[in-house]
Amino acid sequence: MSAYTIRHLGPDDLPLMRGMLDLFGRAFEEPVTYGDKRPGDAYLRSLLGGDSFIGIVAVQEGEVVGGIGAYELRKFEQERSEIYIYDLAVAEEQRRQGIATAMIEALKGIARERGAWVIYVQADLQDDPAIALYTKLGVREDVLHFDIAP
């Protein structure tokens, strides 16, 4: 298997962004969520060119094999921000090769450049691989998560 490269997505990386959406649909077994109502080019360019969304991909032989979709949340109590990893996935065939860790390391560099004081992520209680990865990289906090309909 060839080496992979890590890339921070910019506004001209629409094919890679679409590849990340395809990967998320497969990895999370939610092809409808990540595929049926895809944003248009203008929306994706705006998202990737803005300052709140961070897209990172791992590319191997021209294919997206890993991805992170994260958001920078600017704080109000101090001049700093937090980075929230909203989605992270690695293609099943490429897992256990350090891809997730490499993408998080790239995100850490971006977070430092932006002055973020923390990166945080949540994992489902039954997702043992994610829990193992995040435990290796950070400090675990046990919290409850609530969805509130708008």
C-alpha positions as CSV (number, residue, x, y, z in Angstrom):
1,M,0.0,0.0,0.0
2,S,1.4,3.4,-0.9
3,A,1.9,6.3,1.5
4,Y,-0.8,8.8,2.2
5,T,-0.6,12.6,2.3
6,I,-2.5,14.9,4.7
7,R,-4.1,18.0,3.3
8,H,-5.9,21.0,4.8
9,L,-8.7,21.7,2.4
10,G,-9.1,25.1,0.8
11,P,-11.9,26.6,-1.4
12,D,-10.6,25.0,-4.6
13,D,-10.5,21.4,-3.1
14,L,-14.1,20.6,-4.1
15,P,-13.3,17.1,-5.4
16,L,-11.5,16.2,-2.2
17,M,-14.4,17.6,-0.1
18,R,-16.8,15.4,-2.1
19,G,-14.5,12.5,-1.5
20,M,-14.6,13.1,2.2
21,L,-18.4,13.2,2.1
22,D,-18.4,9.9,0.3
23,L,-16.0,8.4,2.9
24,F,-18.2,9.6,5.8
25,G,-21.3,8.1,4.1
26,R,-19.6,4.7,3.9
27,A,-17.8,4.8,7.3
28,F,-20.9,5.9,9.3
29,E,-23.3,3.8,7.1
30,E,-25.3,7.0,6.3
31,P,-25.1,7.4,2.6
32,V,-28.3,9.4,2.5
33,T,-27.1,11.9,5.1
34,Y,-23.8,12.5,3.3
35,G,-24.9,12.1,-0.3
36,D,-28.5,12.8,-1.1
37,K,-28.6,16.6,-0.6
38,R,-25.1,17.7,-1.3
39,P,-24.3,21.4,-1.1
40,G,-23.5,23.1,-4.4
41,D,-20.1,24.4,-5.4
42,A,-20.6,28.0,-4.2
43,Y,-21.7,26.7,-0.7
44,L,-18.7,24.4,-0.4
45,R,-16.2,27.1,-1.6
46,S,-17.6,29.5,0.9
47,L,-17.4,26.8,3.7
48,L,-13.9,25.8,2.8
49,G,-12.7,29.4,2.4
50,G,-14.3,30.7,5.6
51,D,-12.8,30.8,9.0
52,S,-15.1,28.5,11.0
53,F,-14.9,25.2,9.2
54,I,-11.7,23.1,8.9
55,G,-11.5,20.2,6.5
56,I,-8.6,17.8,6.6
57,V,-8.2,14.7,4.4
58,A,-5.8,11.9,4.0
59,V,-5.2,11.0,0.3
60,Q,-3.8,7.7,-0.9
61,E,-3.3,7.0,-4.6
62,G,-5.7,9.8,-5.4
63,E,-8.5,8.6,-3.1
64,V,-9.7,10.2,0.1
65,V,-9.1,7.5,2.8
66,G,-9.5,9.7,5.8
67,G,-11.2,12.9,6.8
68,I,-11.9,15.3,9.6
69,G,-14.7,17.9,9.5
70,A,-14.1,20.4,12.4
71,Y,-15.3,23.8,13.5
72,E,-13.6,26.6,15.2
73,L,-15.8,28.1,17.9
74,R,-14.7,31.6,19.0
75,K,-15.2,32.1,22.7
76,F,-16.7,35.2,24.4
77,E,-15.1,35.0,27.8
78,Q,-11.6,35.3,26.5
79,E,-9.9,36.0,23.1
80,R,-9.5,32.4,22.2
81,S,-11.2,29.6,20.5
82,E,-11.9,25.9,20.7
83,I,-11.8,23.4,17.8
84,Y,-14.6,20.8,17.7
85,I,-14.1,17.7,15.7
86,Y,-17.5,17.1,14.3
87,D,-16.7,14.1,12.1
88,L,-13.6,11.9,11.8
89,A,-13.4,8.7,9.7
90,V,-10.8,6.5,8.1
91,A,-11.7,4.0,5.3
92,E,-12.0,0.5,6.8
93,E,-9.1,-0.9,4.7
94,Q,-6.7,1.8,5.8
95,R,-7.3,1.8,9.5
96,R,-4.6,1.1,12.1
97,Q,-2.0,2.8,9.9
98,G,-1.8,6.1,11.9
99,I,-4.0,8.1,9.5
100,A,-6.4,9.3,12.2
101,T,-3.5,10.3,14.4
102,A,-1.7,12.1,11.5
103,M,-4.9,14.1,10.7
104,I,-5.3,15.1,14.3
105,E,-1.7,16.2,14.4
106,A,-2.4,18.4,11.4
107,L,-5.4,19.8,13.1
108,K,-3.3,20.5,16.2
109,G,-1.0,22.6,14.1
110,I,-4.0,24.6,12.6
111,A,-5.4,25.0,16.1
112,R,-2.1,26.5,17.3
113,E,-1.9,28.8,14.4
114,R,-5.4,30.1,15.2
115,G,-4.8,30.5,18.9
116,A,-7.2,27.7,20.0
117,W,-6.7,26.6,23.5
118,V,-8.3,23.1,23.1
119,I,-9.5,20.6,20.5
120,Y,-12.5,18.5,21.7
121,V,-14.4,15.6,20.3
122,Q,-17.2,13.2,21.4
123,A,-17.4,9.5,20.9
124,D,-20.3,7.1,21.2
125,L,-20.0,4.7,24.2
126,Q,-20.0,1.7,21.9
127,D,-17.3,3.0,19.6
128,D,-14.3,1.3,21.2
129,P,-11.8,2.2,18.4
130,A,-12.7,5.9,18.7
131,I,-12.5,5.8,22.4
132,A,-9.1,4.1,22.3
133,L,-7.8,6.7,19.8
134,Y,-9.0,9.7,21.7
135,T,-7.8,8.3,25.0
136,K,-4.4,7.9,23.5
137,L,-4.4,11.6,22.4
138,G,-6.2,13.4,25.2
139,V,-8.0,13.4,28.5
140,R,-11.4,11.7,28.8
141,E,-14.3,13.5,30.3
142,D,-17.6,11.7,30.9
143,V,-20.5,14.0,29.9
144,L,-24.0,13.7,28.7
145,H,-24.9,15.0,25.2
146,F,-28.4,16.4,24.5
147,D,-30.0,17.3,21.1
148,I,-32.4,20.1,21.3
149,A,-34.8,20.6,18.3
150,P,-34.8,24.2,17.0
